[in-house]
């Protein structure tokens, strides 16, 4: 079964000198429980592909299915309900709430999703990423690697079926980046979670079961 499928997808934006095609006739299927790395030069459409696949951006043409459901015609509310607790994202810039502790950054999305045992889940996942001793620290008190580990804990604490990671090690030094990659691949593998990661890092990409190359808005 496919956790994600795009068929003949285009993403087009208006521009001063005519329409700009960011994605061009993209088709891809990702099996449930597998890991896929999407690589390519800057501007090749990697992050746009993730945005369309996750329902953050609507495709201009084509079909997008997420966890077995067509999403290209869903409203924002319907899309939010489908993603809630089942689809998570890890971003290059962490996207932690600066006014919340590490514990609350992990706990709050679980509460919003209506899951049970949110305190226990948050504590468990902070321990899994090696940050139980930093649970009451704010993002500004954490290193970049620690902040990204909090983001990984937040993404996985809901036990999602699918995780999108957009340049998850892009803002980290080499050692911190390897540590975060180790966590992301190990934890998703242990839970049989589907992982789709966008990266410029060849070492990170080669850890995935499959590598997809993009160039000029197309799958090369």
Secondary structure, DSSP 8 states (H G I E B T S, - for coil): -EEEEEEEEEEEE--TTS-EEEEEEEEEEEETT-EEEEE-STTSSHHHHHHHHTTSS--SEEEEEETTEE-TT--HHHHHHHHTTTEEEEETT----TTSBHHHHHHHHHHHTT-S-HHHHHHHHHHHTT-GGGTT-BGGGS-HHHHHHHHHHHHHTT--SEEEEESTTTTS-HHHHHHHHHHHHHHHHHTT-EEEEE-S-HHHHTTSSEEEEEETTEE-
